[in-house]
Amino acid sequence: MKNYLRRRKRGLNMFEKIEYTVKRIDGDYAYLENVEAPGEELKCVARALLPPEISEGSMLDYLLGLGVDSYQGYYLARPA
């Protein structure tokens, strides 16, 4: 609890970064493969949450913001 209050006072945010490859696009959904765990099940994500310029084979970075009071995630396209 003490650490939480210290972070809250400073307004610190931490981010977790996960790298994905777009393996398949099927209508309004894209199927992403975690670069660090290629054998795992593909993650299905609505295309509305992804950058519009993605295509099959695109690389994405997912940034999960671990804020003081909330969590937010962002998908960012990586340059080819």
Helices and strands as residue ranges (DSSP letters): H 2-10, E 14-26, E 29-34, E 43-46, G 47-49, E 59-66, E 71-77
